[in-house]
Every structure is written in structure tokens, then in C-alpha cells.
Amino acid sequence: MKRSIIFLICCCWIALAIGAQAQTPANEAQQQAAINRQLMAEVKSLRRELLQQAIEFQQWKLQHVTRELQQAQSEQQRLASEEQLLQIELNELAVSSNGNGELETLKADLAPRSQRLRGRQQPVSDRVSELSEQSAKEEKRLRQLTDQLKAETAKTTR
């Protein structure tokens, strides 16, 4: 009888120990799941912050390119106006000279100035084209980043 009571007590004690061990992994699994959810939330938050910073940097780059483009376009317009004024001056001289030889002399004097203007216009025109392309590229990148941030935000709110 003592043996059966001792055996019964040992069986109960073993059963309790097994039950306690079975509950511990369940608690650990719940804790691990909570930690994983917290880490995923933090990763998503960091991803949104990173995208926001990328958008801010992209906006700065776009402003910088736009400012350079405006300066180049203004230089291009100034050179075009200067050339137009030169042509007007040549036309006025042609009308006032009535076929005199001085027209040819004046044209010869103004020709180097006209050449210099044309020589300065081409690089400026090239720069305007280059900056326009870069501006379009930066705007596209900004739209992509903004769309990514919207998508990230939509994922989070679900």
C-alpha cells in the first residue's frame, strides 16, 4: 500500500511537471510572437521614415536642378535677346546706309560679335537640355518615392 501511494504521488508529481513544461513553451511562443510583432512594427516605421527622408532629399535635389535650369534658361533668353538686338542694329544700318560701302565695313565689325554670341548660345542650349532631362528624371524619382510611401502607409493601416 505504501508503495502504491508513493507510486501514485510520483505519477501525480510527474504529471504536474509535464503540464508545467507544456505551458512554458506556449507562454514563450506567445512572448516570441509579441516580440516579432513589435519588431515588424518597428521595421515598418523605420522603412517609412527612410522613405520620408529620401523624399525630402529628392525634393531638395529637384529644387536645386530647377534653380539651375531657370538660371540657364534666363541666360539663354538673354543671349537670344542680345542676338536679336544685333540683328535689328544690322537691319537699321542696312536701311540707313543705302548701299554704301560702310555697310560692309559695319557688318565686318559686327560679325565677330555675332560669332561670339552664337558660340556662347550652343553650350547654354546644351545645358538647358541636360538640366531639363535631369529635372524630368528627378521628378519621376520623386513620384516613385511618394508612391512607395503611400503604399507603405496603406499596408500599415490595414
Summary of the structure (lengths in Angstrom):
residues: 158
radius of gyration: 39.8
end to end distance: 64.3
largest distance: 145.2
contacts: 371
relative contact order: 0.09
helix: 97%
strand: 0%
